[in-house]
């Protein structure tokens, strides 16, 4: 490993801790230290877009990091150049590190690998039955509860206020209140997916117990829909709503 490569590897290790994985993987993984003098470092980038983006947004953290690694102040600049050929065909020791690479600023912002997933059965069979707002509520709560579980909460359900859910769905708090009331009264089909449980806490200022955010327990799999005769409704392709399994 050359001296330039060793310096840049150390700098990248520190830079990786200062930004998101998406930013690091998009803009820094394919760079290298092309030139280094006493007071100047030239960073090679794979294309002009990356060079412009780094110069406009990451000049300071890169300069500060290199200054710390080198033990002296340096000014940095960015150029377009291909990566140098590897010095050895032997793979580096230890496991490889992989990062999502977005080639445009748009995709870094949107991050298209971050998606909501719903089954075709929910989309084709249940969404028309529930209606757009109730279906969106189920999807939103499934995502929230799944993320809550990923963060270490192993208790069933997750908490959300009416204000949070209204903002997420782009509806009024009155609409969320109505949907919750439908769940409690078992009006419609939303209660097949959700159960709502109030939470309470002691308010020192008021000197009494008050109601907090509702706790929602959301079903993560799809109940089998049935027609008026009790026959199960199956998924079809092309989509046709209301086809029972026996009539496919």
Long-range contacts (C-beta under 8 A, 24 or more apart in sequence): 1-87, 2-87, 4-32, 4-33, 4-34, 4-35, 4-36, 5-32, 5-33, 5-87, 7-33, 7-36, 7-66, 7-69, 7-70, 8-32, 8-33, 10-69, 11-62, 11-65, 11-66, 11-69, 14-65, 14-68, 14-69, 15-61, 15-62, 15-65, 18-61, 18-65, 19-58, 19-61, 21-99, 21-100, 22-99, 22-100, 22-102, 22-108, 22-111, 23-108, 24-99, 25-99, 25-100, 25-101, 25-102, 26-99, 26-100, 26-101, 26-102, 26-103, 26-108, 27-53, 27-54, 27-58, 28-54, 28-58, 29-99, 29-101, 30-83, 30-101, 32-83, 32-84, 34-79, 34-81, 36-74, 38-72, 39-72, 39-73, 39-74, 39-75, 40-74, 40-75, 40-76, 40-77, 41-66, 41-74, 41-75, 41-76, 41-77, 42-76, 42-77, 42-78, 42-79, 43-76, 43-77, 43-78, 43-79, 44-78, 44-79, 44-80, 44-81, 44-82, 44-83, 45-78, 45-79, 45-80, 45-81, 46-80, 46-82, 46-83, 47-80, 48-80, 49-104, 51-78, 51-79, 51-80, 52-78, 53-105, 54-78, 116-143, 119-222, 120-235, 120-239, 121-222, 121-235, 122-222, 124-235, 124-236, 124-239, 124-241, 125-222, 125-225, 125-233, 125-235, 125-241, 126-189, 126-222, 126-225, 128-241, 129-189, 129-225, 130-188, 130-189, 130-190, 130-193, 133-169, 133-171, 133-175, 133-179, 134-179, 134-182, 134-188, 134-189, 134-190, 136-169, 137-165, 137-169, 137-176, 137-179, 137-190, 137-194, 138-190, 138-193, 138-194, 138-218, 140-165, 140-168, 140-169, 141-165, 141-194, 141-216, 141-218, 142-218, 142-220, 144-216, 145-216, 145-217, 145-218, 145-220, 146-220, 156-217, 157-197, 157-215, 157-216, 157-217, 157-218, 158-215, 158-216, 158-218, 159-199, 159-212, 159-213, 159-214, 159-215, 159-216, 160-213, 160-214, 160-216, 161-213, 161-214, 162-214, 180-214, 192-219, 192-223, 193-218, 193-219, 193-223, 194-218, 194-219
